[in-house]
Amino acid sequence: MNSPRIDPAGAVLDDIDSRPGSATSLARTVLGAYVRDLGGWIAIADFGALLAGLGVPEQSTRTAVARLKSKGVLDAETRDGRNGYRLTAAAEAMYSRGDPRIFGFRQMADGDAWHLISFGIPESQRPARHQLRRRLSSIGCGTVSAGLWICPEYLAAEASAIVSALGLGAYVTSFRATDLSVPGTLREAATQWWDLPALAGRHRAFLDRHRGIVTLENLTDRKAFDLFVPLLDEWRIIPYLDPGLPATMLPADWPGPASVRLFADAQQRCLEPSRRWVRSSIARTMAG
């Protein structure tokens, strides 16, 4: 039986709707950062043990796995007599698309191009119009007016993929712009087009919860896993919601650069040691 097709834009929304720290969100994070590193397959017992170590109860893991199967992220597969889960090809493609955004935060410079999305969708298509707005917001687009959205040019392909996935190409016109003329200042416009206070709140909460990770001494491989997975689980939503506006459009006390640095430092310090711990733990299980 073929797995359900993954809608890339819908998958992003699934991630955002999954509360960081929840069983489903942690499962997605472990799959993307660790099971792919193992080759895309993991035994049921090993996956359950990894999530249990993060405080996820067995029943919650089963529920999360069922959801991921229904979304087309996982398939059941037996290898060498062990029952396990395999990432689908569509899921691997989804994670691969997400890697550059999560692990390589993009930042606009003054003078970089913008992507404008103009649409006039009839009332008969109201649900699709709602989905378009919701999904554009989920990748960091701002609202200039009800029918005009804006994002950095480097998000153009993602915005176009959303339009195509919803079958709304006949109602959408896109533009590339290099100059913006607005009433007042661009900084004032940015506060109207994006919910900057909410986004700043996400950055500050991330900093408050995880800033201690980069100063810990004697960090073991196991401890690196225990600390980095929740950090990555919370972080991976932020680069989608934050479009990476130029500093001249942001408040002077904008916390984004600090949280970007924190994640980069934590990744450099913890990702490979935590993967090493996962590989060695599973190797011990197989040897036993």
C-alpha positions as CSV (number, residue, x, y, z in Angstrom):
1,M,0.0,0.0,0.0
2,N,1.3,3.4,-0.9
3,S,1.8,6.0,1.9
4,P,-0.4,9.1,1.8
5,R,1.2,11.9,-0.2
6,I,2.8,14.6,1.8
7,D,1.7,18.2,1.1
8,P,4.9,20.2,1.9
9,A,2.9,23.3,2.9
10,G,0.6,21.1,5.0
11,A,3.6,19.4,6.6
12,V,4.9,22.8,7.7
13,L,1.5,23.6,9.3
14,D,1.6,20.2,11.1
15,D,4.9,21.2,12.6
16,I,3.7,24.6,13.7
17,D,0.5,23.1,15.1
18,S,2.4,20.5,17.0
19,R,3.2,22.1,20.3
20,P,7.0,22.0,21.0
21,G,7.7,19.4,23.6
22,S,4.6,17.3,22.7
23,A,5.0,13.7,21.7
24,T,4.3,14.3,18.0
25,S,6.6,17.3,17.8
26,L,9.5,15.4,19.6
27,A,8.9,12.4,17.3
28,R,9.2,14.6,14.2
29,T,12.4,16.1,15.6
30,V,14.0,12.8,16.4
31,L,13.1,11.4,13.0
32,G,14.5,14.4,11.1
33,A,17.7,14.8,13.1
34,Y,18.6,11.2,14.2
35,V,16.6,8.5,12.3
36,R,17.7,9.9,9.0
37,D,21.3,9.8,10.3
38,L,20.7,6.1,10.9
39,G,19.6,5.5,7.2
40,G,15.9,6.2,7.6
41,W,14.9,3.1,9.6
42,I,14.6,2.4,13.3
43,A,13.3,-0.5,15.3
44,I,10.1,0.2,17.2
45,A,11.8,-0.6,20.6
46,D,14.7,1.8,19.8
47,F,12.4,4.6,18.8
48,G,10.3,4.2,21.9
49,A,13.4,4.1,24.1
50,L,14.7,7.4,22.5
51,L,11.4,9.1,23.2
52,A,11.1,7.6,26.6
53,G,14.4,9.1,27.5
54,L,12.9,12.5,26.6
55,G,10.0,11.9,28.9
56,V,7.5,10.7,26.4
57,P,5.2,7.9,27.7
58,E,4.8,4.8,25.7
59,Q,1.1,5.4,24.9
60,S,1.9,8.9,23.7
61,T,4.6,7.5,21.4
62,R,2.1,5.1,19.9
63,T,-0.4,7.9,19.3
64,A,2.4,10.0,17.7
65,V,3.5,7.2,15.4
66,A,-0.1,6.6,14.3
67,R,-0.4,10.3,13.4
68,L,2.9,10.2,11.5
69,K,1.8,7.1,9.6
70,S,-1.5,8.8,8.6
71,K,0.4,11.8,7.4
72,G,2.6,9.6,5.2
73,V,5.8,10.3,7.2
74,L,6.4,6.7,8.4
75,D,5.8,3.2,7.1
76,A,6.0,0.0,9.1
77,E,8.9,-2.2,7.9
78,T,10.6,-5.3,9.3
79,R,14.4,-5.8,9.0
80,D,16.4,-8.7,10.2
81,G,13.4,-10.0,12.2
82,R,12.9,-6.6,14.0
83,N,9.7,-4.6,13.6
84,G,10.4,-1.0,12.8
85,Y,9.5,2.2,11.1
86,R,10.9,3.6,7.8
87,L,10.8,7.2,6.7
88,T,8.9,7.4,3.4
89,A,10.6,8.9,0.3
90,A,8.1,11.8,0.6
91,A,9.1,12.4,4.2
92,E,12.8,12.4,3.4
93,A,12.2,15.0,0.7
94,M,10.2,17.1,3.2
95,Y,13.0,17.0,5.7
96,S,15.6,17.7,3.1
97,R,13.7,20.8,2.0
98,G,13.5,21.9,5.6
99,D,17.2,21.4,6.5
100,P,18.5,24.6,4.9
101,R,15.9,26.7,6.6
102,I,16.3,25.2,10.1
103,F,20.1,24.8,10.0
104,G,21.0,27.9,7.9
105,F,18.9,30.9,9.0
106,R,18.6,33.4,6.1
107,Q,18.7,37.1,6.6
108,M,17.9,39.9,4.2
109,A,20.2,42.8,3.5
110,D,19.1,46.3,2.6
111,G,18.4,46.3,-1.2
112,D,17.5,42.6,-1.5
113,A,14.5,41.8,-3.6
114,W,11.0,41.1,-2.3
115,H,8.4,38.7,-3.5
116,L,4.8,40.0,-3.7
117,I,1.8,37.7,-3.9
118,S,-1.5,39.3,-5.1
119,F,-4.7,37.3,-5.2
120,G,-8.4,37.8,-5.7
121,I,-10.1,34.5,-4.8
122,P,-14.0,34.3,-5.2
123,E,-16.2,33.9,-2.2
124,S,-17.1,30.4,-3.4
125,Q,-13.5,29.5,-2.7
126,R,-13.4,30.9,0.8
127,P,-11.9,27.7,2.5
128,A,-9.1,27.7,0.0
129,R,-8.5,31.4,0.5
130,H,-8.3,30.8,4.3
131,Q,-5.8,28.0,3.7
132,L,-3.7,30.2,1.4
133,R,-3.5,33.0,4.0
134,R,-2.7,30.5,6.8
135,R,0.0,28.7,4.8
136,L,1.6,31.9,3.6
137,S,1.8,33.1,7.2
138,S,3.4,29.7,8.2
139,I,6.4,30.4,5.9
140,G,7.0,34.0,7.1
141,C,5.0,36.0,4.6
142,G,3.6,39.4,5.8
143,T,0.2,40.9,5.1
144,V,0.2,44.2,3.3
145,S,-3.5,44.1,2.7
146,A,-6.2,41.4,2.5
147,G,-5.2,40.4,-1.0
148,L,-1.5,41.3,-1.1
149,W,1.2,39.4,0.8
150,I,5.0,40.0,0.9
151,C,8.1,38.0,1.7
152,P,11.8,38.0,0.9
153,E,12.5,36.9,-2.7
154,Y,14.3,33.8,-1.4
155,L,10.9,32.5,-0.2
156,A,9.4,32.8,-3.7
157,A,9.6,29.1,-4.5
158,E,8.0,28.1,-1.2
159,A,5.2,30.6,-1.7
160,S,4.6,29.3,-5.3
161,A,4.5,25.7,-4.0
162,I,1.7,26.6,-1.6
163,V,-0.3,28.2,-4.4
164,S,0.2,25.2,-6.6
165,A,-0.7,22.7,-3.8
166,L,-4.0,24.5,-3.2
167,G,-4.7,24.7,-6.9
168,L,-5.1,28.5,-6.8
169,G,-2.7,29.5,-9.6
170,A,-5.6,31.0,-11.7
171,Y,-6.2,33.6,-8.9
172,V,-2.7,34.6,-8.0
173,T,-0.2,37.0,-9.6
174,S,3.3,37.3,-8.2
175,F,5.9,40.1,-8.6
176,R,9.5,40.7,-7.9
177,A,10.2,44.1,-6.3
178,T,13.4,45.8,-5.4
179,D,12.0,49.1,-4.2
180,L,9.3,49.6,-1.6
181,S,7.6,53.0,-1.1
182,V,5.4,53.1,2.0
183,P,3.7,55.7,4.2
184,G,6.1,56.4,7.0
185,T,9.1,54.2,7.4
186,L,9.9,50.7,6.5
187,R,10.3,49.8,10.2
188,E,6.7,51.1,10.8
189,A,5.5,49.1,7.8
190,A,7.1,45.9,9.1
191,T,5.2,46.3,12.4
192,Q,2.0,46.4,10.4
193,W,2.8,43.6,8.0
194,W,4.2,41.0,10.5
195,D,3.3,40.2,14.1
196,L,6.7,41.2,15.3
197,P,5.8,41.2,19.1
198,A,4.7,37.6,18.9
199,L,7.8,36.7,16.9
200,A,10.1,38.5,19.3
201,G,8.3,36.6,22.1
202,R,9.2,33.3,20.5
203,H,12.9,34.3,20.2
204,R,13.0,35.5,23.8
205,A,11.4,32.4,25.2
206,F,13.8,30.2,23.2
207,L,16.7,32.2,24.7
208,D,15.4,32.0,28.2
209,R,14.9,28.3,28.1
210,H,18.1,27.2,26.4
211,R,20.8,29.8,26.8
212,G,22.6,27.7,29.5
213,I,23.4,24.9,27.1
214,V,26.4,26.7,25.6
215,T,28.1,27.2,28.9
216,L,27.8,23.7,30.4
217,E,31.0,21.9,31.0
218,N,31.7,18.1,30.7
219,L,28.8,17.7,28.3
220,T,28.5,13.9,27.7
221,D,27.1,12.5,24.4
222,R,24.0,11.4,26.3
223,K,23.5,14.8,27.9
224,A,24.0,16.5,24.5
225,F,21.0,14.4,23.2
226,D,18.8,15.2,26.2
227,L,19.4,18.9,25.9
228,F,19.6,19.4,22.1
229,V,16.5,17.6,21.1
230,P,14.1,19.9,23.1
231,L,16.2,22.9,21.9
232,L,15.9,21.8,18.2
233,D,12.2,21.0,18.7
234,E,11.5,24.5,19.8
235,W,13.8,26.2,17.3
236,R,12.8,24.5,14.1
237,I,9.5,26.4,13.9
238,I,11.1,29.8,14.4
239,P,13.0,30.0,11.0
240,Y,9.7,29.4,9.3
241,L,7.8,32.1,11.0
242,D,10.7,34.6,11.0
243,P,11.3,35.7,7.4
244,G,14.7,37.2,8.2
245,L,13.9,40.9,7.7
246,P,16.8,43.4,7.4
247,A,17.9,45.0,10.6
248,T,16.7,48.4,9.4
249,M,13.1,47.1,9.4
250,L,13.3,45.7,12.9
251,P,13.2,47.2,16.4
252,A,16.6,48.1,17.9
253,D,16.3,45.5,20.6
254,W,15.3,42.7,18.2
255,P,16.3,39.3,19.8
256,G,16.5,37.4,16.6
257,P,20.3,37.5,16.1
258,A,20.9,36.3,19.7
259,S,18.7,33.3,19.3
260,V,20.2,32.5,15.8
261,R,23.7,32.5,17.5
262,L,22.5,30.4,20.4
263,F,21.1,27.8,18.0
264,A,24.3,27.8,15.9
265,D,26.4,27.4,19.0
266,A,24.3,24.6,20.4
267,Q,24.2,22.8,17.0
268,Q,28.0,22.9,16.8
269,R,28.4,21.7,20.3
270,C,25.7,19.1,20.5
271,L,24.4,17.7,17.2
272,E,27.3,15.3,16.3
273,P,27.8,14.1,19.9
274,S,24.1,13.5,20.3
275,R,24.0,11.5,17.0
276,R,27.1,9.6,18.2
277,W,25.2,8.6,21.4
278,V,22.1,7.5,19.4
279,R,24.2,5.4,17.1
280,S,26.2,3.7,19.9
281,S,23.0,3.1,21.9
282,I,21.3,1.4,19.0
283,A,24.4,-0.6,18.2
284,R,24.5,-1.9,21.8
285,T,20.8,-2.9,21.5
286,M,21.5,-4.9,18.4
287,A,24.6,-6.5,19.8
288,G,22.6,-7.5,22.9
